[in-house]
Amino acid sequence: MTTPSFTAIRDDARSLQDDLVALRRDLHRTPETGLQLPRTQERVLAALAGLPLEVSTGTDTSSVVAVLRGGGRAASDTATVLLRGDMDALPVVEETGTAFASTNGAMHACGHDLHTSALVGAARVLSQHRDALAGDVVFMFQPGEEGWDGAGVMIREGVLEASGRRVDHAFGMHVFSNLMPSGVFVGKPGPMLSASHGLTVTVKGAGGHGSAPHHAQDPVAAMAEMITTLQTMVTRRFDIFDPVVLTVGLVEAGTKRNVIPDTARFEATVRRFSEPSADLLAEGIDQVLRGVAQAHGVEVEYDFIAEYPLTVNDAEQAAFAADVIRELVGEDRYVGLEQPVSGSEDFSRVLAAVPGAFVGLGACMPGLDPTRAPMNHSPRAEFDDAVLGDATAVYAALATSSLDVTARERSVA
């Protein structure tokens, strides 16, 4: 058995470039959101048809799990690696004006159409080298990353044991429409992405006439102070080298400018980068909300919900991924990050269960300044699909190398 060379993997992946672009643009035209993505699932199943894969679909979500059995695997204690690509879009009205832009009110504004297409490409490349694989590969096509915890659903449905045994290592990838030049991979050991929380606050007062606020209990004024005080709190209670990010994205109150409403509400997303911050954050939010409410003579109710945990790269696997990428596509194509990225990911649940790594990939459109280009989740975000061949190659090379290393370690043991 000879593990496929990086040159063969790279060449095979790049030969699929046109097919992968066509798939990506088809997915982009008809995006779907949430846990149920029937058309996306149908397209993925069609793209995998004819490959030597054991394919299954989810019960509580329209996921696709495909297992490739390596021809060079040991008879027992088979090495197994998982590759993940998320498939869902966002409820964003696209404003890019591209020929393949979505018109259905949703948008692949976070690049998941590229992840899905690259993972299909990896399944095709690895299927060509099946006889040389030193173990099994699990391809995890996941719905519901954008706030639906699709990874958690798939884990409950058994994706980590889809091959018949628990996977040894797992790798994921995410494209960025800004921040870094197209084709540059990034990563780091330890925390790679923040943990996320959702904060929903309802302020209850007593409405009245806008000309006589002293006869009412104004929930709007209290809400405004809560928002500004929360922003101050996260800059004063937390170390600047272990920060917390709090952004209010929704504010609702009132029906007319001269009417003081009975209630007001707001919602915020909160991100943190360490576990010790969790309790301090919950305590600070409670003190601010209750203290401001008491000062204004209003009532407050709130929900502070843990969403996705920290995405933590195993140090050994992060170094392994960096070495593979540098050898595969060039030393200058991988950059180690000094600080984590403030986005959050439910791939964190996979990495909490098995060692692995999550890497980023620049997909900024040619001619744009990455520091000024529209960012992920923007209705104007565009992604350079020229990266698909190399993204496919990295997925495939991580799998072959991981299987080879794990199989060799076990044979020595």
Backbone hydrogen bonds, N-H to C=O, Kabsch-Sander energy under -0.5 kcal/mol:
donor,donor_aa,acceptor,acceptor_aa,energy
9,I,5,S,-2.3
10,R,6,F,-3.0
11,D,7,T,-2.6
12,D,8,A,-2.7
13,A,9,I,-2.6
14,R,10,R,-2.4
15,S,11,D,-1.7
16,L,12,D,-0.5
16,L,13,A,-1.2
17,Q,14,R,-1.4
20,L,16,L,-2.6
21,V,17,Q,-2.4
22,A,18,D,-2.1
23,L,19,D,-2.2
24,R,20,L,-2.8
25,R,21,V,-2.6
26,D,22,A,-1.8
27,L,23,L,-2.5
28,H,24,R,-2.1
29,R,25,R,-1.8
30,T,26,D,-1.1
34,G,89,A,-0.5
37,L,35,L,-0.7
41,Q,37,L,-2.9
42,E,38,P,-2.1
43,R,39,R,-2.4
44,V,40,T,-2.4
45,L,41,Q,-2.7
46,A,42,E,-2.1
47,A,43,R,-2.2
48,L,44,V,-1.6
49,A,45,L,-0.8
51,L,48,L,-1.9
53,L,51,L,-2.6
54,E,67,V,-2.5
55,V,53,L,-0.8
56,S,65,V,-2.7
58,G,63,S,-1.3
62,S,35,L,-2.4
63,S,61,T,-1.7
64,V,141,F,-1.9
65,V,56,S,-2.8
66,A,139,F,-1.9
67,V,54,E,-2.1
68,L,137,V,-2.7
69,R,52,P,-0.5
69,R,67,V,-0.6
70,G,68,L,-0.6
71,G,130,R,-3.2
72,G,130,R,-0.6
72,G,133,L,-1.9
73,R,70,G,-1.1
79,A,134,A,-0.5
81,V,136,D,-2.2
82,L,169,H,-2.4
83,L,138,V,-2.9
84,R,171,F,-2.0
85,G,140,M,-2.8
87,M,142,Q,-3.1
88,D,142,Q,-0.6
89,A,32,E,-2.8
90,L,107,M,-2.8
92,V,90,L,-2.3
94,E,92,V,-0.7
95,E,379,P,-3.2
101,A,98,T,-1.6
103,T,29,R,-0.7
107,M,90,L,-2.4
109,A,107,M,-2.1
111,G,108,H,-0.7
114,L,111,G,-1.1
115,H,111,G,-1.5
116,T,112,H,-2.6
117,S,113,D,-1.8
118,A,114,L,-2.7
119,L,115,H,-2.1
120,V,116,T,-2.1
121,G,117,S,-2.3
122,A,118,A,-2.2
123,A,119,L,-2.1
124,R,120,V,-2.0
125,V,121,G,-2.6
126,L,122,A,-2.9
127,S,123,A,-1.7
128,Q,124,R,-1.5
129,H,125,V,-0.9
130,R,127,S,-1.2
132,A,129,H,-1.5
133,L,129,H,-0.6
133,L,130,R,-1.5
136,D,79,A,-2.6
137,V,68,L,-2.2
138,V,81,V,-2.8
139,F,66,A,-3.3
139,F,137,V,-0.6
140,M,83,L,-3.2
140,M,138,V,-0.6
141,F,64,V,-2.6
141,F,139,F,-0.8
142,Q,85,G,-2.4
142,Q,140,M,-0.8
144,G,34,G,-1.9
147,G,145,E,-2.7
148,W,144,G,-0.7
150,G,144,G,-2.6
153,V,149,D,-1.9
154,M,150,G,-2.5
155,I,151,A,-2.5
156,R,152,G,-2.1
157,E,153,V,-1.7
158,G,155,I,-1.4
159,V,154,M,-2.4
161,E,158,G,-1.4
162,A,159,V,-1.3
163,S,165,R,-0.6
164,G,161,E,-2.0
167,V,160,L,-1.9
168,D,80,T,-2.7
169,H,80,T,-1.1
170,A,355,P,-1.1
171,F,82,L,-2.3
172,G,357,A,-1.8
173,M,84,R,-0.6
174,H,359,V,-1.8
176,F,361,L,-2.0
179,L,370,P,-2.1
180,M,178,N,-1.8
183,G,362,G,-3.0
184,V,181,P,-1.6
185,F,183,G,-0.5
185,F,333,R,-3.5
186,V,360,G,-2.3
187,G,335,V,-1.3
190,G,313,N,-2.3
192,M,311,T,-3.6
193,L,311,T,-1.4
194,S,341,V,-1.1
194,S,343,G,-1.6
195,A,272,R,-2.8
196,S,308,Y,-2.7
197,H,270,V,-2.4
198,G,305,I,-2.5
199,L,268,A,-2.7
200,T,303,D,-2.4
201,V,266,F,-2.9
202,T,301,E,-3.1
203,V,264,A,-3.5
204,K,202,T,-0.5
204,K,299,E,-2.8
205,G,203,V,-0.6
205,G,262,D,-3.8
206,A,217,Q,-2.0
208,G,260,I,-1.6
210,G,258,N,-2.9
212,A,209,H,-1.7
215,H,212,A,-2.0
216,A,213,P,-1.5
217,Q,206,A,-2.7
222,A,218,D,-1.3
223,M,219,P,-2.5
224,A,220,V,-2.6
225,E,221,A,-2.0
226,M,222,A,-2.4
227,I,223,M,-2.4
228,T,224,A,-2.1
229,T,225,E,-2.7
230,L,226,M,-2.5
231,Q,227,I,-1.8
232,T,228,T,-1.8
233,M,229,T,-2.9
234,V,230,L,-1.9
235,T,231,Q,-0.6
235,T,232,T,-1.1
236,R,232,T,-0.9
236,R,233,M,-0.9
237,R,233,M,-2.2
242,D,239,D,-1.9
245,V,271,R,-2.3
247,T,269,T,-2.6
249,G,247,T,-0.6
249,G,267,E,-1.6
250,L,267,E,-1.5
252,E,265,R,-2.9
254,G,263,T,-0.6
259,V,256,K,-1.7
260,I,208,G,-2.9
264,A,203,V,-1.9
265,R,252,E,-2.7
266,F,201,V,-2.1
267,E,250,L,-2.2
268,A,199,L,-2.8
269,T,247,T,-2.6
270,V,197,H,-2.4
271,R,245,V,-3.0
272,R,195,A,-1.7
273,F,243,P,-0.6
278,A,275,E,-1.7
280,L,276,P,-0.8
281,L,277,S,-2.5
282,A,278,A,-2.2
283,E,279,D,-2.3
284,G,280,L,-2.4
285,I,281,L,-2.4
286,D,282,A,-1.9
287,Q,283,E,-2.2
288,V,284,G,-2.3
289,L,285,I,-2.5
290,R,286,D,-2.3
291,G,287,Q,-2.2
292,V,288,V,-2.6
293,A,289,L,-2.0
294,Q,290,R,-2.3
295,A,291,G,-2.1
296,H,292,V,-1.6
297,G,293,A,-0.8
297,G,294,Q,-0.7
298,V,293,A,-2.3
299,E,204,K,-2.8
301,E,202,T,-2.5
303,D,200,T,-2.4
305,I,198,G,-2.9
305,I,303,D,-0.6
307,E,196,S,-2.5
311,T,193,L,-1.6
312,V,310,L,-0.9
313,N,190,G,-3.0
313,N,311,T,-0.6
314,D,356,G,-2.0
318,A,314,D,-2.8
319,A,315,A,-2.0
320,F,316,E,-2.1
321,A,317,Q,-2.7
322,A,318,A,-2.2
323,D,319,A,-2.2
324,V,320,F,-2.4
325,I,321,A,-2.5
326,R,322,A,-2.4
327,E,323,D,-2.3
328,L,324,V,-2.4
329,V,325,I,-2.8
330,G,325,I,-0.6
330,G,326,R,-1.6
333,R,330,G,-1.7
334,Y,331,E,-1.1
335,V,185,F,-2.6
337,L,187,G,-2.8
341,V,192,M,-2.8
348,S,345,E,-0.9
349,R,346,D,-1.6
350,V,346,D,-0.5
351,L,347,F,-2.2
352,A,348,S,-1.5
353,A,349,R,-0.7
353,A,350,V,-1.1
354,V,350,V,-2.3
357,A,170,A,-1.8
359,V,172,G,-2.1
360,G,186,V,-2.6
361,L,174,H,-2.4
362,G,184,V,-3.0
363,A,176,F,-3.1
364,C,180,M,-0.6
368,L,365,M,-1.9
372,R,369,D,-2.3
373,A,369,D,-1.8
377,H,109,A,-2.9
378,S,375,M,-2.2
381,A,378,S,-1.7
384,D,363,A,-2.6
385,D,383,F,-0.9
387,V,384,D,-1.6
388,L,385,D,-1.3
391,A,387,V,-2.6
392,T,388,L,-2.6
393,A,389,G,-2.1
394,V,390,D,-2.4
395,Y,391,A,-2.3
396,A,392,T,-2.4
397,A,393,A,-3.0
398,L,394,V,-2.7
399,A,395,Y,-1.8
400,T,396,A,-2.6
401,S,397,A,-2.5
402,S,398,L,-2.2
403,L,399,A,-2.5
404,D,400,T,-2.2
405,V,401,S,-2.6
406,T,402,S,-2.6
407,A,403,L,-2.6
408,R,404,D,-2.2
409,E,405,V,-2.4
410,R,406,T,-2.0
411,S,407,A,-1.9
412,V,408,R,-1.9
413,A,409,E,-2.0
